Amino acid sequence: MKWTDINDIAIELYEAHPDIDPTTIRFVELHNWVVDLPGFDDDHSRGGEKVLEAIQQAWINEAD
């Protein structure tokens, strides 16, 4: 997975952390969880605030 795979990342996060409310996650923690996902293979520094916001929103949508 790459940073651009927003929906795939959101699904993986939802499955890995089903008890977490994605609206309460801090971006530092979110970034760490994304780069720790199995199959994630992208430059860690490319996960900026806009990408993390998009991932968070997709995760919120997935959780609903």
Backbone bond lengths (Angstrom), bond angles and torsions (degrees), N, CA, C in turn:
res aa  C-N    CA-C-N  psi(-1)  N-CA   C-N-CA  omega(-1)  CA-C   N-CA-C  phi
1 M - - - 1.449 - - 1.522 109.79 -
2 K 1.291 114.18 148.66 1.463 122.93 176.38 1.522 108.51 -118.05
3 W 1.324 115.85 167.41 1.471 120.56 178.89 1.527 111.50 -56.94
4 T 1.319 117.43 -28.22 1.465 120.65 -177.72 1.527 112.74 -76.15
5 D 1.316 117.93 -10.15 1.466 122.16 179.78 1.539 110.09 -86.39
6 I 1.314 115.00 58.13 1.472 122.99 -171.82 1.533 111.98 -54.02
7 N 1.326 116.87 -51.59 1.463 120.08 -175.84 1.521 111.84 -67.64
8 D 1.317 117.61 -40.36 1.464 120.58 177.81 1.523 110.60 -62.60
9 I 1.326 116.50 -41.56 1.467 120.98 178.00 1.524 109.92 -62.90
10 A 1.336 117.02 -44.11 1.466 120.94 -179.55 1.529 110.97 -60.98
11 I 1.308 117.05 -41.88 1.470 120.79 178.73 1.520 110.27 -63.94
12 E 1.321 116.86 -44.91 1.465 120.85 179.53 1.531 111.16 -62.57
13 L 1.328 116.80 -41.02 1.464 119.81 178.44 1.528 111.30 -66.10
14 Y 1.310 116.47 -40.98 1.463 121.06 178.60 1.527 110.52 -60.64
15 E 1.327 116.02 -42.14 1.464 120.54 -179.73 1.534 111.48 -72.49
16 A 1.326 116.99 -35.64 1.470 120.93 -177.87 1.527 112.46 -77.18
17 H 1.330 116.58 -28.56 1.472 121.12 -175.62 1.530 109.97 -133.50
18 P 1.325 117.62 64.37 1.478 119.96 -173.99 1.527 114.39 -66.55
19 D 1.313 117.75 -20.96 1.467 120.29 -177.82 1.529 113.53 -94.24
20 I 1.329 117.04 2.94 1.464 121.57 -178.06 1.527 109.66 -93.62
21 D 1.312 115.39 133.49 1.469 121.07 172.28 1.527 106.81 -83.92
22 P 1.329 117.95 111.70 1.469 120.05 -175.31 1.529 114.18 -64.15
23 T 1.318 117.80 -14.57 1.469 119.33 177.74 1.518 111.72 -75.97
24 T 1.327 117.52 -14.32 1.465 120.76 -176.57 1.532 113.16 -102.46
25 I 1.309 117.22 -2.23 1.471 120.75 -175.15 1.528 110.78 -77.70
26 R 1.317 115.57 138.52 1.472 120.20 174.95 1.521 108.52 -85.88
27 F 1.323 116.29 151.34 1.459 120.59 -175.88 1.523 112.89 -63.33
28 V 1.314 117.72 -33.12 1.467 119.63 178.25 1.528 109.71 -63.37
29 E 1.318 115.56 -45.06 1.459 119.95 179.26 1.528 110.95 -67.05
30 L 1.319 116.79 -42.21 1.457 121.55 177.96 1.526 110.49 -59.42
31 H 1.310 116.80 -45.98 1.466 121.33 178.68 1.527 110.52 -57.22
32 N 1.319 116.51 -46.56 1.459 120.53 -179.24 1.521 111.58 -63.50
33 W 1.316 117.50 -40.64 1.460 120.77 179.31 1.523 111.29 -65.55
34 V 1.327 116.97 -39.30 1.464 120.21 179.30 1.524 110.51 -63.31
35 V 1.321 117.47 -50.39 1.468 119.23 -176.61 1.524 112.12 -67.80
36 D 1.335 117.56 -19.20 1.461 121.46 177.49 1.527 113.62 -87.88
37 L 1.336 117.27 -5.62 1.460 119.45 -179.99 1.524 110.79 -64.71
38 P 1.335 116.82 140.58 1.468 119.05 175.05 1.525 109.28 -62.11
39 G 1.276 116.66 134.73 1.461 120.76 179.10 1.515 114.37 88.41
40 F 1.324 118.00 -5.55 1.467 119.18 177.29 1.513 108.53 -77.28
41 D 1.325 115.41 125.03 1.458 120.65 -175.68 1.533 109.56 -144.59
42 D 1.315 115.15 77.28 1.461 120.29 178.93 1.519 108.16 -148.12
43 D 1.304 115.39 166.81 1.458 122.11 178.94 1.528 109.12 -64.04
44 H 1.307 116.76 119.84 1.473 121.17 -176.75 1.519 112.28 -59.58
45 S 1.312 117.91 -30.61 1.465 121.06 -176.45 1.532 112.87 -75.05
46 R 1.322 117.74 -10.40 1.466 120.28 -179.02 1.520 112.73 -81.84
47 G 1.322 117.88 -5.60 1.462 121.18 -178.90 1.514 111.43 -86.07
48 G 1.318 115.89 74.73 1.462 120.90 -178.77 1.523 112.47 -82.69
49 E 1.311 114.92 -177.96 1.463 121.63 -174.61 1.526 112.60 -59.44
50 K 1.326 118.60 -42.45 1.464 120.45 -178.73 1.525 111.61 -65.02
51 V 1.324 116.48 -40.01 1.464 120.52 178.38 1.524 109.80 -66.25
52 L 1.323 116.71 -43.51 1.456 120.65 -179.93 1.527 111.25 -65.24
53 E 1.317 117.56 -37.14 1.468 120.89 175.80 1.524 110.50 -61.88
54 A 1.321 116.43 -43.06 1.471 120.59 179.79 1.525 110.71 -65.37
55 I 1.325 117.31 -40.43 1.456 121.24 178.08 1.528 110.03 -64.82
56 Q 1.322 116.03 -44.64 1.456 120.11 179.50 1.531 110.50 -60.15
57 Q 1.317 117.46 -44.93 1.464 120.86 -179.59 1.532 110.86 -64.30
58 A 1.318 117.05 -41.24 1.476 120.16 178.18 1.527 110.32 -64.32
59 W 1.333 116.53 -37.77 1.472 121.09 178.11 1.536 109.67 -66.00
60 I 1.311 117.11 -41.83 1.477 121.07 176.85 1.524 109.42 -59.57
61 N 1.318 116.77 -45.28 1.461 121.27 179.25 1.532 110.93 -62.78
62 E 1.318 116.56 -40.34 1.460 121.64 179.09 1.528 110.67 -64.30
63 A 1.320 116.09 -38.85 1.467 120.96 -178.35 1.526 112.28 -70.80
64 D 1.329 117.19 -24.21 1.474 120.92 -179.50 1.469 110.20 -78.56
